[in-house]
């Protein structure tokens, strides 16, 4: 039961961190001088980004990872926690 609680809490932290990183990365829309360096996906799709509407949502995560690292680090941590909890629950059940 405690592993289920850990898994649910890690999902909540992951969702919160994802939303927060996306929100913090939306600052990219206001910093036009960073579009060349941080709007990688948008540059692949549109060539050179010339308008705010051309910026991809994935570029928000890149900007957040470059300048505001807390929530992207939490996202990475959760990606490491999921397999550990899942494997532990699976192996624990198989040994009973």
C-alpha positions in Angstrom: 0.0 0.0 0.0 2.8 2.4 0.8 4.2 2.0 -2.7 0.9 3.0 -4.2 0.9 6.2 -2.1 4.5 6.9 -3.3 3.5 6.3 -6.9 0.4 8.6 -6.6 2.5 11.3 -4.9 5.2 11.1 -7.6 2.5 11.4 -10.3 1.2 14.5 -8.5 4.7 16.0 -8.2 5.4 15.2 -11.9 2.2 16.9 -13.1 2.8 19.9 -10.9 6.4 20.2 -12.0 5.5 19.8 -15.7 2.9 22.6 -15.5 5.3 24.8 -13.5 8.2 24.3 -15.9 5.9 25.0 -18.9 4.6 28.2 -17.1 8.1 29.4 -16.2 9.3 28.7 -19.7 6.6 30.8 -21.2 8.8 33.7 -20.3 10.5 32.9 -23.6 7.6 34.6 -25.4 8.7 37.9 -23.9 12.4 37.6 -24.5 12.7 37.8 -28.3 16.5 37.8 -28.2 16.5 34.3 -26.8 14.4 32.9 -29.7 17.4 32.1 -31.7 19.0 30.0 -28.9 16.1 28.6 -26.9 13.3 28.1 -29.5 15.0 25.0 -31.0 11.8 23.1 -32.0 10.2 26.3 -33.5 13.4 26.9 -35.5 13.2 23.4 -36.9 9.5 23.9 -37.8 9.5 27.4 -39.1 13.1 28.2 -40.0 13.7 31.5 -38.1 11.1 32.5 -35.5 9.8 35.9 -36.2 6.5 35.9 -34.3 5.4 34.8 -30.8 2.7 32.6 -32.3 5.4 30.4 -33.9 6.9 29.4 -30.6 6.3 25.7 -29.7 5.2 24.6 -26.3 8.2 22.3 -26.1 10.5 25.4 -26.3 9.0 26.5 -23.0 10.6 23.5 -21.4 14.0 24.2 -23.0 13.9 27.7 -21.8 13.0 26.6 -18.3 15.8 24.0 -18.3 18.3 26.7 -19.3 17.3 29.5 -16.9 15.0 28.1 -14.2 16.1 24.6 -13.4 14.1 23.6 -10.3 11.1 22.1 -12.0 12.8 20.5 -14.9 15.1 18.7 -12.4 12.0 17.5 -10.5 10.6 16.2 -13.8 13.9 14.3 -14.4 13.8 12.9 -10.9 10.3 11.7 -11.3 11.3 9.8 -14.5 13.9 8.0 -12.4 11.4 7.3 -9.5 8.7 5.8 -11.7 10.6 2.7 -12.9 12.1 2.1 -9.4 8.7 2.1 -7.7 7.1 0.1 -10.5 9.8 -2.6 -10.5 9.8 -2.8 -6.8 6.0 -3.3 -6.7 6.2 -5.9 -9.5 9.0 -7.9 -7.9 7.5 -7.7 -4.4 4.3 -9.1 -5.7 6.0 -11.9 -7.6 7.9 -13.1 -4.6 4.8 -13.5 -2.4 
